[in-house]
Amino acid sequence: MSKPKVFEKPVGFRDYLPDAVKQLRAIEHKVLHCMEGWGYEQIVTPTMEFYDTVGVASATSDAKLFKLLNNRGTTMVLRSDMTTPIARVVSSLLKHESFPLRLSYHANVFRSIEEEAGRESEFFQTGVELVGDASAEADAEVVALAIASLKAAGVSQFKIAIGHVGFLNGLLEEALHGRLEDQAALKEMLISRNYVGYRELLNKLELEAELRQELMDLLRLRGGEEICQYALGVSSNETARQAIEHLCQIWDVLKAYGVCEHVLIDLTMVSDFSYYTGMTFEGYAADLGFPVVSGGRYDNLLTGFGRKAPATGFALKTTRILELVGNKQQEAGERLLIAYNEAGRIEALQAATEQRQQGKQVITSKVDEEQLWSELQAAAEAGGSFVYNGKSYSAVKCYGNKGASV
């Protein structure tokens, strides 16, 4: 195997240059501020966890975990999501805290997906977990907060599709009772959004024509409030009916939030995260084929850490949002250039400190060339913006043996 060149990086990893970092941090801060306004407190967990705790509990497949050995030979993993580490913290360090708990985070996560073109092995997420509340009100809160967070991040055109694990499980159990492999195969088609494959598989299965058509009609169960009411008549399975009733309750709460224009019900939606037990949702922005937010209810995950509790939450795909809004004009704020020569050094650097204390971005530069000094003084006297060394400045000040210009 050839040795990597000094400028090469592992596939799936990237560098973030200053402009991208500025935009990434702006998204992060705006979204976390939004979440704080809803009562969510930020938490930070380790980048590395034990495989036997967080690794095995994660919904990420074992093949996609980054594993390594510590100096004692213990298998470790780089975190592949934030939900599982937070479940560990809630069950240990926060075990005496009363429910519900509202926690937020911003973190990089790692998944070994090098074989998937265009996907990243390290990416950023900003999200929340609402632990200890099993109600439809809690599910609606995280959906409404996801909508508010997308808006805070600068995403203006998007749709949130919500579904329920219980509806599809109940419907398939009723239609294909005991045929677990067939149920799993149909779910896999829906997870990958392979609707053509779903239809082809149904046509291959030995089913009565009426039952096959019923499962075909599942693909049409996408829309607004009317889908909830229609779905109640689709299946008599108790699990499926309870799921739809829960979705109807969520919709009622979302109406009270006034956000239904951003939401649609999609009963074909299935998540590839195995720990989801109830409502799930994904958000898609205009002109971007990948989801920018996803989440749902996971009522069994904390049991594995010894503290049984219902929970729901979501994660914004912050890196994808950066791709979406990164080309928009960013507010540069006021950036000041303070130029000085030998005679004006003390006064210039003191002035720079004062301006920085006022929250301004200040660049200082010692100038010895007479022609450049004259140009800078002229710019300072004119009071306009100035481009220096490829950077644009909103103002220039000069300090030196020809006096100070303000």
RAFENCOR-V681241 format. One record per backbone hydrogen bond with DSSP energy under -1.0 kcal/mol. CO is the residue of the C=O (numbers start at 1). NH is the residue of the N-H. E is the energy in kcal/mol with one decimal. If there is no record, write none. Layout:
BEGIN
co->CO nh->NH e->E
co->CO nh->NH e->E
END
This chain:
BEGIN
co->5 nh->8 e->-1.6
co->10 nh->13 e->-1.7
co->12 nh->121 e->-2.2
co->12 nh->122 e->-1.4
co->17 nh->21 e->-2.5
co->18 nh->22 e->-2.5
co->19 nh->23 e->-2.0
co->20 nh->24 e->-2.9
co->21 nh->25 e->-3.0
co->22 nh->26 e->-1.9
co->23 nh->27 e->-2.3
co->24 nh->28 e->-2.5
co->25 nh->29 e->-2.9
co->26 nh->30 e->-2.3
co->27 nh->31 e->-2.5
co->28 nh->32 e->-2.7
co->29 nh->33 e->-2.2
co->30 nh->34 e->-1.9
co->31 nh->35 e->-2.6
co->32 nh->36 e->-2.4
co->33 nh->37 e->-1.6
co->35 nh->38 e->-1.0
co->35 nh->40 e->-2.0
co->36 nh->39 e->-1.8
co->41 nh->104 e->-2.7
co->47 nh->79 e->-2.7
co->49 nh->77 e->-2.7
co->50 nh->55 e->-1.7
co->51 nh->56 e->-2.2
co->53 nh->57 e->-1.2
co->54 nh->58 e->-1.3
co->61 nh->64 e->-1.8
co->62 nh->65 e->-1.3
co->64 nh->112 e->-3.0
co->66 nh->78 e->-1.9
co->68 nh->76 e->-3.6
co->70 nh->73 e->-2.1
co->74 nh->70 e->-2.1
co->75 nh->51 e->-2.0
co->76 nh->68 e->-1.8
co->77 nh->49 e->-2.8
co->79 nh->110 e->-2.7
co->82 nh->86 e->-2.0
co->83 nh->87 e->-2.1
co->84 nh->88 e->-1.9
co->85 nh->89 e->-2.1
co->86 nh->90 e->-2.9
co->87 nh->91 e->-1.6
co->89 nh->92 e->-1.2
co->89 nh->94 e->-2.4
co->92 nh->95 e->-1.5
co->94 nh->97 e->-1.7
co->101 nh->131 e->-2.5
co->102 nh->41 e->-2.2
co->103 nh->129 e->-2.5
co->104 nh->43 e->-2.5
co->105 nh->127 e->-1.9
co->107 nh->125 e->-2.8
co->109 nh->123 e->-2.0
co->111 nh->113 e->-1.5
co->113 nh->116 e->-1.8
co->116 nh->119 e->-1.9
co->121 nh->111 e->-2.4
co->123 nh->109 e->-2.9
co->124 nh->319 e->-1.2
co->125 nh->107 e->-2.4
co->126 nh->316 e->-3.5
co->127 nh->105 e->-2.0
co->128 nh->314 e->-1.7
co->129 nh->103 e->-2.4
co->130 nh->312 e->-1.9
co->131 nh->101 e->-2.6
co->135 nh->139 e->-1.5
co->136 nh->140 e->-2.7
co->137 nh->141 e->-2.0
co->138 nh->142 e->-2.0
co->139 nh->143 e->-1.8
co->140 nh->144 e->-2.8
co->141 nh->145 e->-2.6
co->142 nh->146 e->-2.1
co->143 nh->147 e->-1.9
co->144 nh->148 e->-2.3
co->145 nh->149 e->-2.7
co->146 nh->150 e->-2.2
co->147 nh->151 e->-2.0
co->148 nh->152 e->-2.2
co->149 nh->153 e->-1.9
co->150 nh->155 e->-2.5
co->151 nh->154 e->-1.1
co->157 nh->286 e->-2.1
co->159 nh->284 e->-2.6
co->160 nh->264 e->-2.7
co->161 nh->282 e->-2.1
co->162 nh->266 e->-2.9
co->163 nh->280 e->-1.6
co->164 nh->168 e->-1.2
co->165 nh->169 e->-2.1
co->166 nh->170 e->-2.5
co->167 nh->171 e->-2.6
co->168 nh->172 e->-2.6
co->169 nh->173 e->-2.0
co->170 nh->174 e->-2.1
co->171 nh->175 e->-2.3
co->172 nh->176 e->-3.3
co->176 nh->179 e->-2.0
co->178 nh->180 e->-1.4
co->179 nh->183 e->-2.2
co->180 nh->184 e->-2.6
co->181 nh->185 e->-2.3
co->182 nh->186 e->-2.1
co->183 nh->187 e->-2.2
co->184 nh->188 e->-2.3
co->185 nh->189 e->-1.6
co->186 nh->190 e->-1.7
co->187 nh->191 e->-2.8
co->188 nh->192 e->-1.9
co->189 nh->194 e->-2.7
co->190 nh->193 e->-1.1
co->193 nh->195 e->-1.5
co->194 nh->198 e->-2.0
co->195 nh->199 e->-2.1
co->196 nh->200 e->-2.4
co->197 nh->201 e->-2.5
co->198 nh->202 e->-2.2
co->199 nh->203 e->-2.1
co->200 nh->204 e->-1.1
co->201 nh->205 e->-1.3
co->205 nh->207 e->-1.2
co->208 nh->212 e->-2.7
co->209 nh->213 e->-2.2
co->210 nh->214 e->-1.8
co->211 nh->215 e->-2.0
co->212 nh->216 e->-2.1
co->213 nh->217 e->-2.6
co->216 nh->219 e->-1.6
co->217 nh->220 e->-1.9
co->218 nh->221 e->-1.8
co->220 nh->222 e->-2.2
co->221 nh->267 e->-2.5
co->223 nh->265 e->-3.8
co->224 nh->227 e->-1.7
co->225 nh->229 e->-1.4
co->226 nh->230 e->-2.4
co->227 nh->231 e->-2.7
co->228 nh->232 e->-1.1
co->230 nh->233 e->-1.6
co->231 nh->234 e->-1.4
co->237 nh->241 e->-2.3
co->238 nh->242 e->-2.6
co->239 nh->243 e->-1.9
co->240 nh->244 e->-2.0
co->241 nh->245 e->-2.5
co->242 nh->246 e->-2.1
co->243 nh->247 e->-2.1
co->244 nh->248 e->-2.5
co->245 nh->249 e->-1.8
co->246 nh->250 e->-2.2
co->247 nh->251 e->-2.5
co->248 nh->252 e->-1.9
co->249 nh->253 e->-1.8
co->250 nh->254 e->-2.6
co->251 nh->255 e->-2.1
co->252 nh->256 e->-1.4
co->253 nh->257 e->-1.7
co->254 nh->259 e->-1.8
co->259 nh->262 e->-2.2
co->260 nh->263 e->-1.4
co->262 nh->160 e->-3.7
co->264 nh->162 e->-2.5
co->265 nh->223 e->-2.4
co->266 nh->269 e->-1.2
co->273 nh->276 e->-1.3
co->278 nh->165 e->-2.7
co->279 nh->297 e->-2.7
co->280 nh->163 e->-2.9
co->281 nh->295 e->-2.3
co->282 nh->161 e->-3.3
co->283 nh->292 e->-2.9
co->283 nh->293 e->-1.0
co->284 nh->159 e->-2.2
co->285 nh->288 e->-1.4
co->292 nh->317 e->-3.0
co->293 nh->283 e->-2.8
co->294 nh->315 e->-2.7
co->295 nh->281 e->-2.5
co->296 nh->313 e->-1.6
co->297 nh->277 e->-3.0
co->297 nh->278 e->-1.1
co->301 nh->304 e->-1.0
co->302 nh->305 e->-1.5
co->302 nh->307 e->-1.9
co->303 nh->306 e->-1.7
co->310 nh->132 e->-3.6
co->311 nh->298 e->-2.5
co->312 nh->130 e->-3.7
co->313 nh->296 e->-2.2
co->314 nh->128 e->-1.9
co->315 nh->294 e->-1.7
co->316 nh->126 e->-1.6
co->316 nh->318 e->-1.7
co->317 nh->321 e->-2.1
co->318 nh->322 e->-2.1
co->319 nh->323 e->-1.5
co->320 nh->324 e->-1.7
co->321 nh->325 e->-2.7
co->322 nh->326 e->-1.9
co->325 nh->328 e->-1.5
co->334 nh->361 e->-1.5
co->335 nh->394 e->-2.0
co->335 nh->395 e->-1.0
co->336 nh->363 e->-2.7
co->337 nh->397 e->-2.6
co->338 nh->365 e->-2.1
co->339 nh->399 e->-2.5
co->340 nh->367 e->-2.9
co->341 nh->344 e->-1.4
co->344 nh->348 e->-2.6
co->345 nh->349 e->-2.7
co->346 nh->350 e->-2.1
co->347 nh->351 e->-2.0
co->348 nh->352 e->-2.3
co->349 nh->353 e->-1.9
co->350 nh->354 e->-2.0
co->351 nh->355 e->-2.3
co->352 nh->356 e->-2.3
co->353 nh->357 e->-1.9
co->355 nh->360 e->-1.9
co->356 nh->359 e->-2.0
co->361 nh->336 e->-3.1
co->363 nh->338 e->-2.9
co->365 nh->340 e->-1.9
co->369 nh->373 e->-2.4
co->370 nh->374 e->-2.1
co->371 nh->375 e->-1.9
co->372 nh->376 e->-2.6
co->373 nh->377 e->-2.3
co->374 nh->378 e->-2.1
co->375 nh->379 e->-2.1
co->376 nh->380 e->-2.4
co->377 nh->381 e->-2.4
co->378 nh->382 e->-1.9
co->379 nh->383 e->-1.4
co->386 nh->393 e->-3.0
co->388 nh->391 e->-1.8
co->391 nh->388 e->-2.9
co->393 nh->386 e->-2.3
co->395 nh->337 e->-2.3
co->397 nh->339 e->-3.0
co->398 nh->405 e->-1.7
co->399 nh->341 e->-1.5
co->400 nh->403 e->-2.5
co->405 nh->398 e->-1.1
END
